[in-house]
Amino acid sequence: MSILESLSALAQSTGFSALTFGNVIMIIVGCILLYLAIAKEFEPLLLMPIGFGCILANLPLTGIMDEGGLLRFLYFGVEHEIFPPLIFLGVGAMTDFGPLLANPSTILLGGAAQIGVFIALVGAELLGFTIREAGSIGIIGGADGPTAIYVTMKLAPHLLGPIAVASYSYMSLVPLIQPPIMKALTTKEERQVVMEQLRPVSKTEKIIFPIICTILVSLLLPAIAPLLGMLMLGNLLRESGVTDRLSKTAQNELINIITIFLATSVGATMSAENFLNLKTIEIIALGLVAFAGGTAGGVLLGKLMYKLSGGKINPLIGSAGVSAVPMAARVSQVVGQKENPGNFLLMHAMGPNVAGVIGTSIAAGIMITLLQ
């Protein structure tokens, strides 16, 4: 073989020879996600591995998502619905259900925020998506990435990339998307309401709650038992007081490792052929509709509770009914404190916020039960 032939063969073996315009576009998308994660600090723990996974998936000839490839092995945990429940185990270990137990009525706000899920489901059907695809798209409105992944793998696995990216992106954009909706739907007087301090919640209540919740919800919706069961197991590890080592592992090492594996392998599904199409744009738009609808649903029920309580409930806490924990609760606090510097809504907002996690799980269970 001549030197020129050798050089030609070498050139053809590089990724540059197989690089397509679509690959270039998706590499740019991956870089944008990295920029948002690093420079803007939008959910960096999620957007950074997703963005880098996207870049890896669009580098030609690496074989990284082929059978036997590294990310293909990691994707096994997504494909077989292992990673989302393990994420929920860690989330449960980090979650305090005390504010919800102190004010049980806030569970209604978590339920009201799920209206966005069903608005997007109807919208997706009208745009021509199948009912199973529509269910997967709708769950974006819950602002809960692991649940969105879990439902999508059950109902429409071919849409995992755009649905996961839309879900995590809107979770990261909570501080930008929610405040205008909250202000548009409430009056200044409502936003200034100072709520009474929550009652103390006993250790016994905190221990009994995850056990009873798991039993009742899993009997009603068996399909969601893996997610909700792991969430409540993690919470029981936290609240029991006898498993500190396990609780700390679930809160730190375990959830960190699984987040890297889950987010990177999800990002690796964002190949040009799967992502660059009209459906992706429609999914991202419907996801925004779902998320905005969920925020509005929670705030509107909050307004009703404000009226019924004689002005004792600040409707801003309704926006925390989407399950972006704890970011949505922090947004309620920030917006409320801007209107009234003496207002401290964070713990009150944590009630509907953690209720939103349960509410999204229940909505997911209904979707899977009816549509699978």
C-alpha positions in Angstrom: 0.0 0.0 0.0 1.4 3.4 -1.0 1.8 6.3 1.5 -1.1 8.1 -0.2 -3.4 5.1 0.1 -2.3 4.7 3.8 -3.1 8.3 4.5 -6.5 8.0 2.7 -7.3 4.9 4.8 -6.3 6.7 8.0 -8.5 9.7 7.1 -11.5 7.4 6.4 -11.1 5.7 9.8 -11.5 9.0 11.7 -14.8 10.3 12.9 -14.4 13.4 10.6 -15.1 11.2 7.6 -18.5 10.1 9.0 -19.5 13.4 10.7 -22.9 14.6 9.4 -24.6 18.0 9.7 -27.0 16.5 12.1 -24.1 15.3 14.3 -22.7 18.8 14.3 -26.1 20.3 15.4 -26.5 17.9 18.2 -22.9 18.4 19.4 -23.8 22.1 19.6 -27.0 21.3 21.5 -24.8 19.3 24.0 -22.5 22.2 24.4 -25.5 24.5 25.1 -26.6 22.2 27.8 -23.1 22.2 29.3 -23.1 26.0 29.1 -26.5 26.2 31.0 -25.1 23.7 33.6 -21.8 25.4 34.2 -22.3 29.1 33.5 -25.9 29.5 34.5 -26.0 26.7 37.1 -29.3 25.3 35.8 -29.6 21.8 37.4 -25.8 21.2 36.8 -25.9 17.7 38.4 -28.3 16.7 35.6 -27.7 18.9 32.6 -23.9 18.4 32.6 -24.0 14.6 32.2 -26.9 14.8 29.8 -25.1 17.4 27.7 -21.9 15.4 27.7 -23.7 12.2 26.9 -25.3 14.0 23.9 -21.9 15.0 22.6 -20.5 11.4 23.0 -23.5 9.9 21.2 -22.9 12.2 18.2 -19.2 11.5 17.7 -19.2 9.1 14.8 -17.6 5.6 14.8 -17.1 5.5 18.6 -19.5 2.6 19.0 -20.3 4.0 22.5 -24.0 3.2 22.1 -23.6 0.1 20.0 -24.1 -3.4 21.5 -21.1 -3.8 23.8 -20.4 -0.1 24.0 -19.9 1.6 27.4 -23.0 3.7 27.4 -25.1 0.9 26.0 -24.2 -1.1 29.2 -25.2 1.9 31.4 -28.4 2.3 29.4 -29.5 -1.1 30.6 -30.4 0.5 33.9 -32.7 2.9 32.1 -34.1 0.4 29.7 -35.0 -2.0 32.5 -36.3 0.7 34.8 -33.7 0.3 37.5 -32.2 3.8 37.8 -35.4 5.9 38.3 -36.5 3.9 41.4 -33.0 4.1 42.8 -33.0 7.9 42.3 -36.3 7.9 44.2 -34.7 6.0 47.0 -32.2 8.9 47.4 -34.9 11.5 47.0 -36.9 9.9 49.7 -33.9 9.9 52.1 -33.5 13.6 51.5 -37.2 14.5 51.9 -39.0 15.7 55.0 -42.7 15.0 54.8 -43.2 17.0 58.0 -44.7 20.1 56.3 -47.2 17.9 54.4 -48.2 16.1 57.6 -48.5 19.4 59.5 -50.9 20.7 56.9 -52.5 17.8 55.1 -54.7 20.1 53.0 -51.7 21.0 50.9 -51.8 17.6 49.3 -54.7 19.0 47.3 -52.3 21.6 45.8 -50.0 18.8 44.8 -52.9 17.1 43.1 -54.1 20.3 41.4 -50.7 20.8 39.8 -51.1 17.5 37.9 -53.7 19.2 35.7 -50.9 20.2 33.4 -50.2 16.5 32.8 -53.7 15.9 31.4 -53.8 19.2 29.4 -50.6 18.1 27.6 -52.0 14.6 27.0 -55.0 16.0 25.2 -52.8 18.4 23.3 -50.5 15.7 22.2 -53.4 13.6 20.9 -54.6 16.6 18.9 -51.2 16.9 17.3 -51.4 13.3 16.1 -49.3 11.4 18.8 -50.6 8.0 19.8 -52.3 7.8 23.2 -49.3 6.0 24.7 -46.9 8.7 23.4 -49.3 11.4 24.7 -49.3 9.9 28.1 -45.5 10.0 28.2 -45.4 13.6 27.0 -48.0 14.7 29.5 -46.0 13.5 32.5 -43.4 16.2 31.7 -45.9 18.5 33.5 -45.0 16.9 36.8 -41.5 18.3 36.5 -40.1 15.0 37.7 -37.4 13.6 35.5 -37.1 10.0 37.0 -40.9 9.6 36.8 -40.9 10.9 33.2 -38.2 8.4 32.2 -40.0 5.6 34.0 -43.3 6.2 32.3 -41.7 6.8 28.9 -39.8 3.5 29.1 -43.2 1.8 29.8 -45.2 3.5 27.1 -43.0 5.1 24.4 -39.3 4.3 24.8 -38.5 5.7 21.3 -39.3 9.2 22.7 -37.0 8.9 25.7 -34.4 11.4 24.6 -36.7 14.5 23.9 -39.0 13.7 26.8 -36.1 13.3 29.3 -34.4 16.5 28.1 -37.6 18.5 28.1 -38.4 17.3 31.6 -35.0 18.0 33.1 -34.8 21.3 31.2 -38.0 22.6 32.6 -37.0 21.5 36.1 -33.9 23.6 35.8 -35.9 26.6 34.4 -38.4 26.7 37.3 -37.1 30.1 38.6 -37.7 31.6 35.1 -41.0 30.0 34.1 -43.0 30.1 37.3 -42.8 33.7 38.7 -44.6 35.4 35.7 -47.5 32.8 35.9 -47.7 33.2 39.7 -47.9 37.0 39.5 -50.4 37.0 36.6 -52.8 34.8 38.6 -52.6 36.4 42.0 -53.2 39.9 43.5 -50.6 41.8 45.5 -52.8 41.4 48.6 -52.8 37.6 48.1 -49.0 37.4 47.6 -48.4 39.3 50.8 -50.3 36.9 53.1 -48.2 35.7 56.0 -49.1 32.1 57.0 -49.2 30.8 60.6 -46.4 28.7 61.8 -46.8 24.9 61.2 -47.5 22.6 64.1 -44.7 20.2 65.2 -44.9 16.7 63.7 -44.1 13.8 65.9 -41.5 11.1 65.0 -44.3 8.5 65.1 -46.3 10.3 62.4 -43.2 10.5 60.2 -42.5 6.8 60.5 -46.1 5.7 60.0 -46.7 7.9 56.9 -44.3 6.2 54.4 -45.5 2.7 55.4 -49.2 3.6 55.1 -48.7 5.6 51.9 -46.8 2.7 50.2 -49.4 0.1 51.1 -52.5 2.2 50.1 -51.1 3.7 46.8 -49.5 0.4 45.7 -52.8 -1.5 46.3 -54.6 1.2 44.2 -52.0 1.5 41.5 -49.6 -1.6 41.5 -47.8 -0.3 38.5 -46.2 2.6 40.4 -45.0 0.5 43.4 -41.3 0.4 42.3 -41.1 4.3 42.2 -43.3 5.1 45.2 -42.0 2.2 47.2 -38.4 3.3 46.8 -39.3 6.9 47.6 -40.9 5.8 50.9 -38.2 3.3 51.8 -35.7 6.1 51.5 -37.8 8.3 53.7 -38.2 5.5 56.3 -34.4 5.1 56.4 -34.2 8.8 57.2 -37.0 9.1 59.8 -36.6 5.8 61.6 -33.4 7.0 63.4 -31.8 3.5 63.4 -30.4 3.4 59.8 -28.3 6.6 59.6 -25.6 4.9 57.6 -28.0 3.6 55.0 -29.8 7.0 54.9 -26.6 8.9 54.3 -25.5 6.5 51.6 -28.9 6.9 49.8 -28.6 10.7 50.1 -25.1 10.9 48.9 -23.0 8.2 47.3 -25.9 6.1 45.8 -27.9 9.0 44.3 -24.8 10.6 43.0 -23.6 7.5 41.2 -27.0 6.7 39.8 -27.5 10.3 38.6 -24.2 10.1 36.6 -25.2 6.8 35.0 -28.8 7.8 34.4 -28.2 11.3 33.0 -25.2 10.3 30.8 -27.0 7.4 29.3 -30.2 9.5 28.7 -28.0 12.1 27.0 -26.6 9.4 24.8 -30.0 8.7 23.4 -30.0 12.2 21.8 -28.5 11.1 18.5 -29.2 13.2 15.4 -31.5 10.7 13.8 -33.6 10.4 17.0 -33.7 14.0 18.0 -33.7 16.2 14.9 -37.3 16.0 13.8 -40.6 17.9 14.1 -41.8 15.6 16.9 -39.0 16.8 19.2 -40.1 20.4 18.7 -43.7 19.5 19.4 -42.7 17.5 22.6 -40.7 20.4 23.9 -43.5 22.8 23.3 -46.1 20.5 24.9 -43.8 20.0 27.8 -43.8 23.8 28.4 -47.7 23.8 28.2 -47.8 20.9 30.7 -45.4 22.6 33.1 -47.2 26.0 32.8 -50.6 24.3 33.2 -49.4 22.5 36.3 -48.1 25.7 37.9 -51.4 27.5 37.1 -53.5 24.7 38.4 -51.7 24.8 41.8 -51.9 28.6 42.1 -55.6 28.7 41.1 -56.5 26.1 43.8 -54.4 28.1 46.2 -56.5 31.1 45.4 -59.6 29.1 46.2 -58.1 27.9 49.5 -57.2 31.5 50.2 -60.9 32.5 49.9 -62.2 29.5 51.9 -59.7 30.0 54.7 -60.5 33.7 55.1 -57.2 34.8 53.7 -55.0 32.6 55.8 -53.4 30.7 52.9 -51.0 32.3 50.5 -51.9 31.1 47.0 -48.2 31.3 45.9 -47.5 28.0 47.7 -49.8 26.3 45.1 -47.1 26.7 42.4 -44.9 24.4 44.4 -47.3 21.5 43.7 -45.1 20.6 40.7 -42.6 18.1 42.0 -39.4 19.9 41.3 -38.1 19.5 44.9 -37.1 21.8 46.5 -36.6 24.4 43.7 -40.4 25.1 43.3 -40.8 25.7 47.0 -37.8 28.1 46.9 -39.5 30.0 44.1 -42.7 30.4 46.2 -40.5 31.8 49.0 -38.6 34.2 46.7 -41.7 35.6 45.1 -43.6 35.9 48.4 -40.7 37.6 50.1 -40.3 40.2 47.3 -43.9 41.2 48.0 -43.5 41.1 51.8 -40.0 41.0 53.3 -41.4 39.5 56.5 -42.9 36.5 54.6 -41.4 33.1 55.0 -43.3 30.6 52.8 -40.6 28.0 52.3 -41.8 25.4 54.8 -45.4 26.0 53.9 -44.5 25.5 50.2 -42.6 22.2 51.0 -46.0 20.6 51.8 -47.4 20.9 48.3 -43.9 20.4 46.9 -43.5 16.9 48.4 -47.2 16.2 47.7 -46.4 16.9 44.1 -43.9 14.1 44.1 -46.6 11.7 45.3 -49.2 13.3 42.9 -46.9 12.8 39.9 -46.3 9.2 40.9 -50.0 8.6 41.1 -50.6 10.3 37.7 -47.9 8.1 36.3 -49.5 5.0 37.8 -52.8 6.0 36.2 -51.2 6.5 32.8 -49.4 3.1 32.9 -52.4 1.2 34.2 -54.8 2.6 31.5 -52.4 2.9 28.6 -49.8 0.1 28.8 
